[in-house]
Amino acid sequence: MKIITKQNDLLEISGGINVSGSVINAFAKGIESILNVGRSLGTAIRRLYSGNLCKI
């Protein structure tokens, strides 16, 4: 472990966020899944109120 002795070194911020393609892809898939659930729910509600249901 490195001991920091200077005050300027204490104020230095190193590192950061590394956003890779996998993270962006996972985020996009999550948004796409939420949109698909909303679309399916909207379609189900519309079909229910219009009486356009198939009989089982």
N, CA, C and O atoms as a CHARMM CRD file, in Angstrom:
* protein
*
  224
    1    1 MET  N      0.84400  -1.16500   0.00000 PROA 1      0.00000
    2    1 MET  CA     0.00000   0.00000   0.00000 PROA 1      0.00000
    3    1 MET  C      0.88800   1.22500   0.00000 PROA 1      0.00000
    4    1 MET  O      1.86900   1.28800   0.74100 PROA 1      0.00000
    5    2 LYS  N      0.54900   2.20200  -0.83000 PROA 2      0.00000
    6    2 LYS  CA     1.33900   3.42000  -0.95900 PROA 2      0.00000
    7    2 LYS  C      0.85200   4.47300   0.02600 PROA 2      0.00000
    8    2 LYS  O     -0.34700   4.73500   0.11400 PROA 2      0.00000
    9    3 ILE  N      1.76100   5.06700   0.75600 PROA 3      0.00000
   10    3 ILE  CA     1.40900   6.10900   1.71300 PROA 3      0.00000
   11    3 ILE  C      1.49100   7.45600   1.01300 PROA 3      0.00000
   12    3 ILE  O      2.51300   7.78500   0.41100 PROA 3      0.00000
   13    4 ILE  N      0.42500   8.23400   1.08700 PROA 4      0.00000
   14    4 ILE  CA     0.37200   9.55100   0.45100 PROA 4      0.00000
   15    4 ILE  C      0.87800  10.57900   1.45700 PROA 4      0.00000
   16    4 ILE  O      0.36500  10.69700   2.57000 PROA 4      0.00000
   17    5 THR  N      1.89900  11.31700   1.03100 PROA 5      0.00000
   18    5 THR  CA     2.51200  12.26400   1.96400 PROA 5      0.00000
   19    5 THR  C      2.23200  13.71300   1.60900 PROA 5      0.00000
   20    5 THR  O      2.26500  14.56100   2.50100 PROA 5      0.00000
   21    6 LYS  N      1.96300  14.03700   0.36700 PROA 6      0.00000
   22    6 LYS  CA     1.76300  15.42400  -0.04300 PROA 6      0.00000
   23    6 LYS  C      0.28400  15.76000  -0.09700 PROA 6      0.00000
   24    6 LYS  O     -0.54400  14.90500  -0.41300 PROA 6      0.00000
   25    7 GLN  N     -0.04700  17.00000   0.20800 PROA 7      0.00000
   26    7 GLN  CA    -1.43400  17.45200   0.19600 PROA 7      0.00000
   27    7 GLN  C     -1.99600  17.43700  -1.22600 PROA 7      0.00000
   28    7 GLN  O     -3.16800  17.11400  -1.42200 PROA 7      0.00000
   29    8 ASN  N     -1.17300  17.78400  -2.22100 PROA 8      0.00000
   30    8 ASN  CA    -1.63800  17.79400  -3.60300 PROA 8      0.00000
   31    8 ASN  C     -2.02000  16.39600  -4.07700 PROA 8      0.00000
   32    8 ASN  O     -2.95000  16.23300  -4.86700 PROA 8      0.00000
   33    9 ASP  N     -1.31000  15.40800  -3.59700 PROA 9      0.00000
   34    9 ASP  CA    -1.63100  14.03500  -3.96300 PROA 9      0.00000
   35    9 ASP  C     -2.97400  13.59700  -3.36900 PROA 9      0.00000
   36    9 ASP  O     -3.65900  12.74300  -3.93100 PROA 9      0.00000
   37   10 LEU  N     -3.33500  14.17900  -2.25300 PROA 10     0.00000
   38   10 LEU  CA    -4.61900  13.83200  -1.64000 PROA 10     0.00000
   39   10 LEU  C     -5.78300  14.37400  -2.46000 PROA 10     0.00000
   40   10 LEU  O     -6.87300  13.80300  -2.43900 PROA 10     0.00000
   41   11 LEU  N     -5.56400  15.47000  -3.18300 PROA 11     0.00000
   42   11 LEU  CA    -6.62400  16.08700  -3.97300 PROA 11     0.00000
   43   11 LEU  C     -6.74400  15.47100  -5.36000 PROA 11     0.00000
   44   11 LEU  O     -7.73700  15.70900  -6.04800 PROA 11     0.00000
   45   12 GLU  N     -5.78400  14.70400  -5.77800 PROA 12     0.00000
   46   12 GLU  CA    -5.79000  14.12000  -7.12000 PROA 12     0.00000
   47   12 GLU  C     -6.79300  12.97300  -7.19000 PROA 12     0.00000
   48   12 GLU  O     -6.82100  12.08900  -6.33400 PROA 12     0.00000
   49   13 ILE  N     -7.60200  13.01600  -8.22300 PROA 13     0.00000
   50   13 ILE  CA    -8.57900  11.95300  -8.44700 PROA 13     0.00000
   51   13 ILE  C     -8.08600  11.13400  -9.62000 PROA 13     0.00000
   52   13 ILE  O     -7.85400  11.66100 -10.70800 PROA 13     0.00000
   53   14 SER  N     -7.92900   9.86100  -9.39600 PROA 14     0.00000
   54   14 SER  CA    -7.49100   8.98700 -10.47800 PROA 14     0.00000
   55   14 SER  C     -8.50500   7.87200 -10.65800 PROA 14     0.00000
   56   14 SER  O     -9.22500   7.50600  -9.72900 PROA 14     0.00000
   57   15 GLY  N     -8.54600   7.34900 -11.85200 PROA 15     0.00000
   58   15 GLY  CA    -9.51900   6.30600 -12.13400 PROA 15     0.00000
   59   15 GLY  C    -10.74500   6.90900 -12.77600 PROA 15     0.00000
   60   15 GLY  O    -10.68700   8.01500 -13.31400 PROA 15     0.00000
   61   16 GLY  N    -11.81800   6.22000 -12.72800 PROA 16     0.00000
   62   16 GLY  CA   -13.05300   6.71700 -13.31600 PROA 16     0.00000
   63   16 GLY  C    -13.93500   5.57600 -13.74100 PROA 16     0.00000
   64   16 GLY  O    -13.71200   4.41500 -13.39700 PROA 16     0.00000
   65   17 ILE  N    -14.92500   5.93600 -14.48400 PROA 17     0.00000
   66   17 ILE  CA   -15.89200   4.93800 -14.93600 PROA 17     0.00000
   67   17 ILE  C    -15.46400   4.43900 -16.30500 PROA 17     0.00000
   68   17 ILE  O    -15.17300   5.22600 -17.20600 PROA 17     0.00000
   69   18 ASN  N    -15.43100   3.14600 -16.44300 PROA 18     0.00000
   70   18 ASN  CA   -15.10100   2.53600 -17.71400 PROA 18     0.00000
   71   18 ASN  C    -16.36800   1.89100 -18.26200 PROA 18     0.00000
   72   18 ASN  O    -16.83900   0.87800 -17.74400 PROA 18     0.00000
   73   19 VAL  N    -16.91300   2.49300 -19.31700 PROA 19     0.00000
   74   19 VAL  CA   -18.13500   1.97700 -19.91600 PROA 19     0.00000
   75   19 VAL  C    -17.74300   1.16400 -21.13800 PROA 19     0.00000
   76   19 VAL  O    -17.18000   1.68800 -22.09900 PROA 19     0.00000
   77   20 SER  N    -18.04500  -0.10500 -21.08600 PROA 20     0.00000
   78   20 SER  CA   -17.69800  -0.98500 -22.20300 PROA 20     0.00000
   79   20 SER  C    -18.94000  -1.25100 -23.05700 PROA 20     0.00000
   80   20 SER  O    -20.05500  -0.86600 -22.70400 PROA 20     0.00000
   81   21 GLY  N    -18.71900  -1.90400 -24.16600 PROA 21     0.00000
   82   21 GLY  CA   -19.82600  -2.24800 -25.05900 PROA 21     0.00000
   83   21 GLY  C    -20.82300  -3.17300 -24.40000 PROA 21     0.00000
   84   21 GLY  O    -22.01600  -3.10400 -24.69500 PROA 21     0.00000
   85   22 SER  N    -20.36100  -4.03600 -23.51900 PROA 22     0.00000
   86   22 SER  CA   -21.26300  -4.97000 -22.84000 PROA 22     0.00000
   87   22 SER  C    -22.23400  -4.23400 -21.92200 PROA 22     0.00000
   88   22 SER  O    -23.40800  -4.59300 -21.83600 PROA 22     0.00000
   89   23 VAL  N    -21.74400  -3.21100 -21.24100 PROA 23     0.00000
   90   23 VAL  CA   -22.60600  -2.43300 -20.34300 PROA 23     0.00000
   91   23 VAL  C    -23.66100  -1.68200 -21.14700 PROA 23     0.00000
   92   23 VAL  O    -24.83200  -1.64900 -20.77000 PROA 23     0.00000
   93   24 ILE  N    -23.23900  -1.08100 -22.25500 PROA 24     0.00000
   94   24 ILE  CA   -24.18700  -0.34700 -23.09700 PROA 24     0.00000
   95   24 ILE  C    -25.21300  -1.30500 -23.69200 PROA 24     0.00000
   96   24 ILE  O    -26.39800  -0.97900 -23.75800 PROA 24     0.00000
   97   25 ASN  N    -24.77600  -2.46700 -24.11900 PROA 25     0.00000
   98   25 ASN  CA   -25.68800  -3.45400 -24.68800 PROA 25     0.00000
   99   25 ASN  C    -26.68900  -3.94300 -23.64500 PROA 25     0.00000
  100   25 ASN  O    -27.87100  -4.09300 -23.95600 PROA 25     0.00000
  101   26 ALA  N    -26.24700  -4.19200 -22.42800 PROA 26     0.00000
  102   26 ALA  CA   -27.14400  -4.63600 -21.36300 PROA 26     0.00000
  103   26 ALA  C    -28.16900  -3.55200 -21.02900 PROA 26     0.00000
  104   26 ALA  O    -29.34000  -3.85400 -20.79700 PROA 26     0.00000
  105   27 PHE  N    -27.73500  -2.30500 -21.00400 PROA 27     0.00000
  106   27 PHE  CA   -28.64100  -1.18600 -20.73400 PROA 27     0.00000
  107   27 PHE  C    -29.69200  -1.07600 -21.84900 PROA 27     0.00000
  108   27 PHE  O    -30.87500  -0.88200 -21.56700 PROA 27     0.00000
  109   28 ALA  N    -29.27000  -1.19800 -23.09400 PROA 28     0.00000
  110   28 ALA  CA   -30.19900  -1.12600 -24.22100 PROA 28     0.00000
  111   28 ALA  C    -31.18900  -2.28000 -24.19300 PROA 28     0.00000
  112   28 ALA  O    -32.37200  -2.08500 -24.47400 PROA 28     0.00000
  113   29 LYS  N    -30.72600  -3.47400 -23.85900 PROA 29     0.00000
  114   29 LYS  CA   -31.62500  -4.63200 -23.77100 PROA 29     0.00000
  115   29 LYS  C    -32.64100  -4.45700 -22.65200 PROA 29     0.00000
  116   29 LYS  O    -33.79500  -4.86000 -22.79400 PROA 29     0.00000
  117   30 GLY  N    -32.22100  -3.85900 -21.53900 PROA 30     0.00000
  118   30 GLY  CA   -33.15100  -3.60300 -20.43600 PROA 30     0.00000
  119   30 GLY  C    -34.24600  -2.63200 -20.83800 PROA 30     0.00000
  120   30 GLY  O    -35.41800  -2.84800 -20.52800 PROA 30     0.00000
  121   31 ILE  N    -33.87000  -1.56500 -21.52700 PROA 31     0.00000
  122   31 ILE  CA   -34.86500  -0.59500 -21.99500 PROA 31     0.00000
  123   31 ILE  C    -35.79600  -1.24800 -23.01400 PROA 31     0.00000
  124   31 ILE  O    -37.00600  -1.02100 -22.98900 PROA 31     0.00000
  125   32 GLU  N    -35.23700  -2.05000 -23.90200 PROA 32     0.00000
  126   32 GLU  CA   -36.04200  -2.73800 -24.90600 PROA 32     0.00000
  127   32 GLU  C    -37.03500  -3.68900 -24.24700 PROA 32     0.00000
  128   32 GLU  O    -38.17300  -3.80200 -24.70300 PROA 32     0.00000
  129   33 SER  N    -36.62800  -4.36600 -23.19500 PROA 33     0.00000
  130   33 SER  CA   -37.52100  -5.27900 -22.47900 PROA 33     0.00000
  131   33 SER  C    -38.67000  -4.52500 -21.81900 PROA 33     0.00000
  132   33 SER  O    -39.81700  -4.97100 -21.85800 PROA 33     0.00000
  133   34 ILE  N    -38.36200  -3.38800 -21.21600 PROA 34     0.00000
  134   34 ILE  CA   -39.41000  -2.57900 -20.58000 PROA 34     0.00000
  135   34 ILE  C    -40.41100  -2.09000 -21.61900 PROA 34     0.00000
  136   34 ILE  O    -41.61700  -2.10300 -21.37400 PROA 34     0.00000
  137   35 LEU  N    -39.91400  -1.65600 -22.78600 PROA 35     0.00000
  138   35 LEU  CA   -40.80700  -1.20300 -23.85100 PROA 35     0.00000
  139   35 LEU  C    -41.67900  -2.34700 -24.37300 PROA 35     0.00000
  140   35 LEU  O    -42.85800  -2.14100 -24.65700 PROA 35     0.00000
  141   36 ASN  N    -41.11800  -3.53600 -24.49900 PROA 36     0.00000
  142   36 ASN  CA   -41.89600  -4.68300 -24.97000 PROA 36     0.00000
  143   36 ASN  C    -42.98700  -5.07000 -23.98400 PROA 36     0.00000
  144   36 ASN  O    -44.09100  -5.42700 -24.39600 PROA 36     0.00000
  145   37 VAL  N    -42.69800  -5.00500 -22.69400 PROA 37     0.00000
  146   37 VAL  CA   -43.72000  -5.30300 -21.68400 PROA 37     0.00000
  147   37 VAL  C    -44.83800  -4.27200 -21.75700 PROA 37     0.00000
  148   37 VAL  O    -46.01500  -4.62700 -21.68700 PROA 37     0.00000
  149   38 GLY  N    -44.48400  -3.01000 -21.89400 PROA 38     0.00000
  150   38 GLY  CA   -45.49700  -1.95600 -22.01700 PROA 38     0.00000
  151   38 GLY  C    -46.34200  -2.11700 -23.26000 PROA 38     0.00000
  152   38 GLY  O    -47.55500  -1.91200 -23.22400 PROA 38     0.00000
  153   39 ARG  N    -45.70700  -2.48200 -24.36000 PROA 39     0.00000
  154   39 ARG  CA   -46.42400  -2.68400 -25.61900 PROA 39     0.00000
  155   39 ARG  C    -47.38700  -3.86300 -25.49800 PROA 39     0.00000
  156   39 ARG  O    -48.52700  -3.78100 -25.95500 PROA 39     0.00000
  157   40 SER  N    -46.94200  -4.93600 -24.89700 PROA 40     0.00000
  158   40 SER  CA   -47.79500  -6.11600 -24.72700 PROA 40     0.00000
  159   40 SER  C    -48.96200  -5.81400 -23.79200 PROA 40     0.00000
  160   40 SER  O    -50.09400  -6.22500 -24.04700 PROA 40     0.00000
  161   41 LEU  N    -48.68100  -5.10400 -22.72200 PROA 41     0.00000
  162   41 LEU  CA   -49.74100  -4.74800 -21.78000 PROA 41     0.00000
  163   41 LEU  C    -50.76500  -3.83400 -22.44000 PROA 41     0.00000
  164   41 LEU  O    -51.96800  -4.00600 -22.24000 PROA 41     0.00000
  165   42 GLY  N    -50.30500  -2.87300 -23.21600 PROA 42     0.00000
  166   42 GLY  CA   -51.22300  -1.97800 -23.92900 PROA 42     0.00000
  167   42 GLY  C    -52.07900  -2.72400 -24.92300 PROA 42     0.00000
  168   42 GLY  O    -53.27200  -2.44500 -25.04700 PROA 42     0.00000
  169   43 THR  N    -51.49000  -3.67100 -25.63800 PROA 43     0.00000
  170   43 THR  CA   -52.24300  -4.47000 -26.59100 PROA 43     0.00000
  171   43 THR  C    -53.28200  -5.32600 -25.88000 PROA 43     0.00000
  172   43 THR  O    -54.41200  -5.45100 -26.35300 PROA 43     0.00000
  173   44 ALA  N    -52.90900  -5.91200 -24.75100 PROA 44     0.00000
  174   44 ALA  CA   -53.85400  -6.74300 -23.99700 PROA 44     0.00000
  175   44 ALA  C    -55.02700  -5.90500 -23.48200 PROA 44     0.00000
  176   44 ALA  O    -56.17200  -6.35300 -23.52800 PROA 44     0.00000
  177   45 ILE  N    -54.75200  -4.70700 -22.99900 PROA 45     0.00000
  178   45 ILE  CA   -55.82900  -3.83900 -22.49900 PROA 45     0.00000
  179   45 ILE  C    -56.73800  -3.41900 -23.64400 PROA 45     0.00000
  180   45 ILE  O    -57.96000  -3.40700 -23.49300 PROA 45     0.00000
  181   46 ARG  N    -56.16000  -3.07600 -24.77900 PROA 46     0.00000
  182   46 ARG  CA   -56.95800  -2.66600 -25.93900 PROA 46     0.00000
  183   46 ARG  C    -57.85000  -3.80800 -26.41600 PROA 46     0.00000
  184   46 ARG  O    -59.02600  -3.59400 -26.70800 PROA 46     0.00000
  185   47 ARG  N    -57.30200  -5.01400 -26.49700 PROA 47     0.00000
  186   47 ARG  CA   -58.09900  -6.15700 -26.94700 PROA 47     0.00000
  187   47 ARG  C    -59.20000  -6.50000 -25.94900 PROA 47     0.00000
  188   47 ARG  O    -60.29100  -6.91500 -26.33900 PROA 47     0.00000
  189   48 LEU  N    -58.91000  -6.32500 -24.66100 PROA 48     0.00000
  190   48 LEU  CA   -59.90900  -6.61500 -23.63300 PROA 48     0.00000
  191   48 LEU  C    -61.09400  -5.66500 -23.73600 PROA 48     0.00000
  192   48 LEU  O    -62.24300  -6.10100 -23.66300 PROA 48     0.00000
  193   49 TYR  N    -60.82600  -4.35700 -23.90600 PROA 49     0.00000
  194   49 TYR  CA   -61.91100  -3.38300 -23.97400 PROA 49     0.00000
  195   49 TYR  C    -62.66300  -3.42100 -25.29600 PROA 49     0.00000
  196   49 TYR  O    -63.84600  -3.08300 -25.34000 PROA 49     0.00000
  197   50 SER  N    -61.99700  -3.82900 -26.37500 PROA 50     0.00000
  198   50 SER  CA   -62.68100  -3.89000 -27.66500 PROA 50     0.00000
  199   50 SER  C    -63.43800  -5.20600 -27.83900 PROA 50     0.00000
  200   50 SER  O    -64.21900  -5.34900 -28.77900 PROA 50     0.00000
  201   51 GLY  N    -63.21500  -6.16500 -26.94600 PROA 51     0.00000
  202   51 GLY  CA   -63.89600  -7.46200 -27.02100 PROA 51     0.00000
  203   51 GLY  C    -63.30700  -8.35800 -28.09500 PROA 51     0.00000
  204   51 GLY  O    -63.96000  -9.30100 -28.54100 PROA 51     0.00000
  205   52 ASN  N    -62.10000  -8.08200 -28.50900 PROA 52     0.00000
  206   52 ASN  CA   -61.45400  -8.85100 -29.56900 PROA 52     0.00000
  207   52 ASN  C    -60.56300  -9.92900 -28.96700 PROA 52     0.00000
  208   52 ASN  O    -59.34500  -9.91300 -29.15000 PROA 52     0.00000
  209   53 LEU  N    -61.17400 -10.86100 -28.25100 PROA 53     0.00000
  210   53 LEU  CA   -60.42800 -11.94200 -27.60700 PROA 53     0.00000
  211   53 LEU  C    -60.79600 -13.27300 -28.26100 PROA 53     0.00000
  212   53 LEU  O    -61.94700 -13.48500 -28.64400 PROA 53     0.00000
  213   54 CYS  N    -59.83400 -14.15000 -28.38300 PROA 54     0.00000
  214   54 CYS  CA   -60.12600 -15.47200 -28.92600 PROA 54     0.00000
  215   54 CYS  C    -60.63200 -16.38100 -27.81200 PROA 54     0.00000
  216   54 CYS  O    -60.17600 -16.30400 -26.67100 PROA 54     0.00000
  217   55 LYS  N    -61.56300 -17.22700 -28.15900 PROA 55     0.00000
  218   55 LYS  CA   -62.13400 -18.12900 -27.16600 PROA 55     0.00000
  219   55 LYS  C    -61.25800 -19.35600 -27.00700 PROA 55     0.00000
  220   55 LYS  O    -60.76800 -19.90600 -27.99400 PROA 55     0.00000
  221   56 ILE  N    -61.06400 -19.77700 -25.80300 PROA 56     0.00000
  222   56 ILE  CA   -60.19800 -20.92100 -25.52400 PROA 56     0.00000
  223   56 ILE  C    -61.00400 -22.19100 -25.50300 PROA 56     0.00000
  224   56 ILE  O    -60.45200 -23.26900 -25.28300 PROA 56     0.00000
